[in-house]
Amino acid sequence: MDYKLKILTEQDLPIITTLCEEASDYMVLATGASNPKKEALDLLTSFPPQKKTRR
């Protein structure tokens, strides 16, 4: 199996949203709720506490 790595951008938001919709059961178990659009944006823009911005 081949894998392809890609840096995600805001243009990928629809694809990430689809992933979150398809994994909504996981999100409900992990967070108690599912909001695919918010989750997708969070995945794209959230950083670890020690990192403030993208490079």
N, C-alpha and C positions, 0 to 999 in steps of 0.2 A: 504494500500500500504506500502510495506517495502522499506527502503532505506539502502544503504550500503555506508559507508564512506571509502575512501582510499586516502593515500598520493600518489600523482602522481609523477612519475619519468620519466627519459628519455625513458624508455622502453614503456611508454604510449603515446609517441609522435605520432605514427600512429593513435591511437584512437582520440587524441585531434585534429589532422589534419583533420580527417573525420568530426568531429563535426564542425570545422571551415568551411569546404567545404559546409556542409549541412546548415550552418547558414550564407552563404555568403551575402545574402540580408541584414541581420542585419549589417554585417561589412561594407558594402557599405554605408548604412545609417549612421552608427556611425563614420566612418573614411573617407569616400569618395572613398575607393578602397577595394579590397579583395585580399589577398595573404595568402591563408590558411596555407602554410608551415611556413611563417614568424609569422603569428598570433599565431599558435600553440606553436612555440618556445617562443614567447613573453609571452604567458599565463603561460608557465611552468617556465620561468626564471626571469620574472619581479618581482620586489619587491616594496612596498610602499617607498616613499622618505626617511622616517625615518629608514628603515631597510636596512642594507647593504648586509648581507649574510644569508644563511640558517643556522639553528642550527642543 
